[in-house]
């Protein structure tokens, strides 16, 4: 006896764990879908590309190394235009050779590198946010699949209830047939209607499997006929727009600031410290015609004044780009508010329909129960009863449809606002 109790308890616990494991909420579906969607891998690529770009930009802090050389023949050389007795003044050779290396460190580019790194980080943030915007669109697809399954589950349940009503009617009709107040063929009407509802259940389950298979692909987890999707509780709606697109606009604006700083650096004079050393003939002493080593160091100034030709236009282009971005943001907010207005009206309509659905169901139920009693005494025909049962079922199906549509509309509204 104890053994049987232990086995029963064990099976009950297994069943309980299985049931818990197969439940799925819409929040979990959002998280799993984003985690499983191939686009999520884009984050790693963006981070890796940023690291490489920052590493390359940081190389600008390092001294620049150059090496060169030349071998020349020239038609004339510098000579001292005097002659002294018993004094030989050397003359430079027309064949001249030089090998040299130079180390230079730009001072102005230290600021340029800093702004380049700011721009790289800003562009990386933009790409990351663009990926987030694309991933956010998954919510709309998950909403359709999730609430589609919930609707089918409710329709299956309601159809099974309708089948029970028909079975109840069939039982009462059998009594009427036994009492001789109803024809035997009248029961066939109810049996045919029951077969029809079973066919409808088969169709609904096949449709559910299609939805479940698609949802399973998105969340990368088994979703089958045993998976219970938790119906979300009514939630308060916040009409404030908090979409990832708005964060994208804000981040894009920061890239313009970094670009503007880089444009400013183009007009700056370039200072650099350098040290050059080499070996050649002549070296730095122009009166020595022998091969010798040499070196020279100091500060160097260069200023590319042609950058002022395009400075104003580049600033104006940046200003236009910012203005264009503001227009895009304004357009996005306008379109989003239009959608929200439409969705708000849809919510009001569905709430009104649900209230009237409940009244209709109550009235239809009274008619069905009355016909069920009349069926037993042969007062109502089976055709009448089937008509009343179908009418009640349609009313209940309408309520189910409107309730699920309301839940879907609520989550679409939340998705549209980003809350």
C-alpha positions in Angstrom: 0.0 0.0 0.0 2.8 2.4 1.0 4.6 1.5 -2.2 1.6 2.4 -4.3 1.2 5.7 -2.5 4.9 6.5 -3.0 4.6 5.7 -6.8 1.5 7.8 -7.1 3.2 10.8 -5.3 6.2 10.4 -7.5 4.1 10.4 -10.7 2.2 13.4 -9.4 5.4 15.4 -8.7 6.7 14.4 -12.2 3.5 15.6 -13.8 3.6 18.8 -11.7 7.2 19.6 -12.8 6.3 18.8 -16.4 3.4 21.1 -16.3 5.5 23.9 -14.8 8.2 23.4 -17.4 5.7 23.6 -20.3 4.2 27.0 -19.3 5.4 30.0 -21.2 4.8 33.7 -20.7 4.9 36.4 -23.3 7.8 38.0 -21.5 9.8 34.8 -21.7 9.0 34.6 -25.4 10.3 38.1 -25.9 13.6 37.3 -24.2 14.1 33.9 -25.8 13.2 35.2 -29.3 15.8 38.1 -29.0 18.4 35.7 -27.5 17.8 33.2 -30.3 17.4 35.5 -33.3 20.5 35.4 -35.6 20.8 39.2 -35.6 21.9 39.0 -31.9 25.3 37.9 -33.2 25.7 41.3 -34.7 26.5 42.8 -31.3 29.7 40.7 -31.1 30.8 41.8 -34.6 30.1 45.5 -33.8 32.1 45.3 -30.5 35.0 43.5 -32.3 35.0 46.1 -35.2 35.0 48.9 -32.5 38.0 47.4 -30.8 40.0 47.2 -34.1 39.0 50.7 -35.0 40.0 52.1 -31.6 43.3 50.2 -31.7 44.1 51.7 -35.2 43.2 55.2 -34.0 45.3 54.8 -30.9 48.3 54.2 -33.2 48.1 57.9 -33.9 49.6 58.5 -30.5 52.8 56.6 -31.4 55.8 58.4 -33.0 55.9 58.0 -36.8 59.0 56.3 -38.2 60.2 56.9 -41.8 63.4 55.8 -43.6 64.7 57.0 -46.9 67.7 57.3 -49.1 68.9 58.9 -52.3 71.8 58.7 -54.7 72.2 61.7 -57.0 74.4 63.3 -59.5 74.2 67.0 -60.0 75.7 69.3 -62.6 77.3 71.7 -60.1 78.2 72.0 -56.5 78.8 74.8 -54.0 82.4 76.1 -54.2 84.3 78.7 -52.3 85.2 81.5 -54.8 88.5 82.2 -53.4 92.0 80.7 -53.7 94.7 80.9 -51.1 98.3 80.1 -51.7 99.4 76.7 -50.2 95.8 76.1 -49.1 93.7 73.4 -50.8 90.0 74.1 -50.5 88.0 70.8 -50.9 85.4 70.6 -53.5 82.2 68.6 -53.1 81.7 65.7 -55.3 78.8 65.8 -57.8 77.9 62.2 -56.8 76.0 62.5 -53.5 74.5 59.8 -51.4 72.3 59.8 -48.3 70.6 57.2 -46.1 68.5 58.5 -43.2 65.8 57.6 -40.7 63.4 60.0 -39.0 61.3 59.8 -35.8 58.5 62.4 -35.6 55.7 62.9 -33.1 52.8 65.1 -34.1 51.4 67.3 -31.4 48.3 68.5 -33.1 47.3 64.9 -34.0 47.0 64.1 -30.4 43.7 66.1 -30.4 42.7 64.5 -33.7 43.1 61.0 -32.4 41.0 61.9 -29.4 38.1 63.1 -31.6 38.5 60.1 -33.9 38.0 57.8 -31.0 34.9 59.7 -29.9 33.5 59.3 -33.4 34.3 55.6 -33.4 32.5 55.1 -30.1 29.5 57.2 -31.3 29.3 55.2 -34.6 29.5 51.9 -32.6 26.7 53.1 -30.3 24.6 53.9 -33.4 25.1 50.4 -34.9 24.3 48.8 -31.6 21.2 50.8 -31.2 20.2 50.0 -34.9 20.4 46.3 -34.0 18.3 46.9 -30.9 15.7 48.6 -33.1 15.6 45.6 -35.5 15.3 43.2 -32.6 12.5 45.2 -31.1 10.4 44.5 -34.2 10.4 40.8 -33.1 7.8 41.8 -30.4 5.1 42.4 -33.0 5.7 39.0 -34.6 5.7 37.3 -31.2 2.5 39.1 -30.3 0.7 37.7 -33.4 1.9 34.1 -32.7 1.4 34.1 -29.0 -2.1 35.6 -29.0 -3.0 33.5 -32.1 -2.3 30.4 -30.1 -4.3 31.7 -27.1 -7.2 32.4 -29.3 -7.2 28.9 -30.8 -6.9 27.3 -27.4 -9.9 29.2 -26.2 -11.8 28.3 -29.4 -11.0 24.7 -28.9 -12.2 24.8 -25.3 -15.5 26.6 -26.3 -16.1 24.1 -29.1 -15.7 21.2 -26.7 -18.2 22.9 -24.4 -20.6 23.2 -27.4 -20.1 19.5 -28.1 -21.1 18.7 -24.5 -24.2 20.8 -25.0 -25.0 18.8 -28.1 -24.4 15.6 -26.2 -26.8 16.8 -23.5 -29.4 17.6 -26.1 -28.9 14.1 -27.6 -29.5 12.5 -24.3 -32.7 14.4 -23.8 -33.8 13.7 -27.3 -33.2 10.0 -26.7 -35.7 10.2 -23.8 -38.2 11.8 -26.2 -37.6 9.1 -28.7 -38.1 6.4 -26.1 -41.4 8.1 -25.1 -42.5 8.2 -28.7 -42.8 11.9 -29.0 -39.8 12.4 -31.3 -38.6 10.8 -34.5 -35.5 8.5 -34.4 -34.0 10.5 -37.2 -34.0 13.6 -35.1 -31.1 12.2 -33.1 -29.1 12.0 -36.3 -29.2 15.8 -36.7 -27.5 16.2 -33.3 -24.9 13.4 -34.1 -24.0 15.1 -37.4 -23.6 18.4 -35.6 -21.3 16.8 -33.1 -19.2 15.3 -35.9 -19.0 18.8 -37.4 -17.7 20.3 -34.2 -15.1 17.6 -33.9 -14.0 18.4 -37.4 -13.8 22.1 -36.4 -11.6 21.1 -33.4 -9.3 19.1 -35.7 -8.9 22.2 -37.9 -8.2 24.4 -35.0 -5.6 22.0 -33.6 -3.9 21.8 -37.0 -3.8 25.6 -37.1 -2.4 25.8 -33.6 0.4 23.4 -34.5 1.4 25.7 -37.3 1.5 28.7 -34.9 3.3 26.6 -32.3 6.0 25.4 -34.8 6.7 29.0 -35.8 6.8 30.2 -32.2 9.1 27.3 -31.3 11.5 28.4 -34.0 11.6 32.0 -32.6 12.1 31.0 -29.0 14.3 27.9 -29.8 12.3 25.8 -27.3 9.6 23.2 -27.8 6.1 24.5 -28.1 3.6 21.8 -28.6 0.1 20.9 -27.6 1.2 20.4 -24.0 2.7 23.9 -23.8 0.5 26.2 -21.8 0.8 29.8 -22.8 0.0 32.0 -19.8 -2.7 34.6 -20.5 -1.3 38.0 -19.6 -3.2 39.9 -16.9 -4.7 43.3 -17.8 -2.0 45.9 -17.5 -2.1 49.7 -17.2 -1.1 51.5 -20.4 1.3 54.4 -20.4 0.8 56.8 -23.4 4.4 58.0 -23.3 6.5 57.0 -26.3 9.7 55.3 -25.2 10.8 53.5 -28.3 14.4 52.4 -29.1 14.2 54.5 -32.2 14.2 57.7 -30.1 17.4 56.6 -28.3 18.8 55.9 -31.8 18.1 59.5 -32.9 19.8 60.8 -29.7 22.9 58.7 -30.3 23.1 59.7 -33.9 23.1 63.4 -32.9 26.2 62.7 -30.8 28.0 61.5 -33.9 27.5 65.0 -35.5 29.2 66.6 -32.5 32.2 64.3 -32.9 32.3 65.0 -36.7 32.2 68.7 -36.0 35.2 68.5 -33.7 37.1 66.6 -36.4 36.3 69.2 -39.0 37.7 71.9 -36.6 41.0 70.0 -36.3 41.5 70.1 -40.1 42.1 73.9 -39.9 44.7 73.8 -37.1 48.4 74.2 -37.8 50.3 71.0 -37.4 53.2 71.0 -34.9 55.5 68.0 -34.6 58.8 67.2 -33.0 61.3 65.2 -35.0 64.7 63.7 -35.0 66.5 62.7 -38.2 69.7 60.8 -38.4 71.6 59.3 -41.3 74.8 58.6 -43.2 75.9 60.1 -46.5 78.1 62.3 -48.5 78.0 65.1 -47.9 76.7 65.1 -44.4 75.7 68.4 -42.8 79.2 69.9 -43.2 79.1 71.2 -46.8 82.9 71.6 -46.8 83.6 67.9 -46.0 83.4 65.7 -49.1 83.7 62.4 -47.1 81.0 60.0 -46.0 79.9 60.9 -42.5 77.0 60.4 -40.0 74.6 63.2 -39.2 71.6 64.0 -37.2 69.2 66.9 -36.9 66.2 67.4 -34.5 63.7 70.1 -33.6 60.1 71.3 -34.1 58.3 71.4 -37.4 55.3 73.4 -38.4 53.0 72.8 -41.4 49.6 74.4 -42.0 47.3 73.3 -44.8 45.4 76.5 -45.5 43.4 74.8 -48.3 41.3 73.2 -45.5 39.6 76.6 -45.1 38.2 76.2 -48.6 35.8 73.5 -47.5 35.5 74.2 -43.8 32.3 76.3 -44.1 30.6 73.8 -46.4 31.5 70.9 -44.2 29.9 72.7 -41.2 26.8 73.5 -43.3 26.5 69.8 -44.4 26.7 68.7 -40.8 24.0 71.3 -39.9 21.8 70.0 -42.7 22.3 66.4 -41.5 21.2 67.3 -38.0 18.2 69.1 -39.3 17.3 66.1 -41.5 17.6 63.9 -38.4 15.3 66.2 -36.5 12.8 65.9 -39.3 13.1 62.1 -39.2 12.4 62.1 -35.5 9.5 64.4 -35.8 8.0 62.2 -38.6 8.5 59.1 -36.5 6.7 60.6 -33.5 3.9 61.8 -35.8 3.4 58.4 -37.3 3.6 56.6 -33.9 1.0 59.0 -32.4 -1.3 58.2 -35.4 -0.9 54.5 -34.7 -1.5 55.0 -31.0 -4.7 57.0 -31.7 -5.9 54.2 -33.9 -5.0 51.5 -31.3 -6.6 53.5 -28.5 -9.9 53.6 -30.5 -9.6 49.9 -31.2 -9.2 49.3 -27.4 -12.4 51.3 -26.7 -14.3 49.4 -29.4 -13.2 46.0 -28.1 -14.1 46.8 -24.5 -17.6 47.9 -25.6 -18.0 44.7 -27.7 -17.0 42.5 -24.7 -19.7 44.1 -22.5 -22.4 43.5 -25.1 -21.0 39.9 -25.8 -21.6 39.0 -22.1 -25.2 40.2 -22.3 -25.8 38.3 -25.5 -24.3 35.1 -24.1 -26.6 35.3 -21.1 -29.7 35.7 -23.3 -28.6 33.0 -25.7 -27.9 30.6 -22.8 -31.4 31.1 -21.5 -32.8 30.2 -24.9 -30.6 27.1 -25.2 -31.6 25.8 -21.8 -35.2 26.4 -22.5 -34.9 24.5 -25.9 -33.0 21.7 -24.1 -35.9 21.1 -21.8 -38.5 21.4 -24.6 -36.5 18.8 -26.5 -37.1 16.3 -23.8 -40.8 16.7 -24.1 -40.9 16.9 -27.9 -42.0 20.5 -27.9 -38.8 21.7 -29.8 -37.2 20.0 -32.7 -33.6 19.0 -32.9 -33.1 21.6 -35.7 -34.4 24.3 -33.4 -32.1 23.1 -30.6 -29.0 23.0 -32.9 -29.8 26.5 -34.1 -30.0 27.8 -30.5 -26.8 26.0 -29.5 -25.0 27.4 -32.6 -26.2 30.9 -31.8 -24.9 30.6 -28.2 -21.6 29.2 -29.4 -21.2 32.0 -31.9 -21.8 34.5 -29.1 -19.2 32.8 -26.9 -16.8 32.6 -29.8 -17.3 36.3 -30.3 -16.5 37.0 -26.7 -13.4 34.8 -26.8 -12.3 36.5 -30.0 -12.8 40.0 -28.6 -11.1 39.1 -25.3 -8.0 37.8 -27.1 -8.1 40.7 -29.5 -8.2 43.1 -26.6 -5.2 41.4 -25.0 -3.4 41.6 -28.4 -4.4 45.2 -28.8 -3.0 46.0 -25.3 0.3 44.4 -26.1 0.4 46.1 -29.5 -0.2 49.4 -27.8 2.6 48.7 -25.3 4.9 47.6 -28.2 4.0 50.8 -30.1 4.8 53.0 -27.1 7.9 51.0 -26.1 6.8 50.5 -22.5 
